[in-house]
Amino acid sequence: MKLNQHYYFLDYQTHRRLVAEDTKIEAWNFKFNASVENYIKAQRATLAKRQQLAGEADAQRRQKLEADLEKKIRSENRLKDMVEKVYSGRAALGNTGTGKVMLLEAV
């Protein structure tokens, strides 16, 4: 009887550990997805600013748009770095959890 209780306890501990790892995977997926969405938004904003700049003839307005474009590009680069940083944490989560929660992949 005591031996069976010991195995039950180990199974319960293993289950709790795997469920905790699933929670970490879900949190990483959420963070990764959010960082990718922010990066895509930044890319769209940069593209819109480039299109706006291409259609502008006034020199003063072009200068302002060029400064704005530089800011958008810096923001886009920071967000790209963030996506790469978050994605680098993916390897630590490989082969963990119950297998019911899958890690997102970069496209």
Summary of the structure (lengths in Angstrom):
residues: 107
radius of gyration: 23.3
end to end distance: 52.2
largest distance: 87.0
contacts: 254
relative contact order: 0.16
helix: 80%
strand: 0%
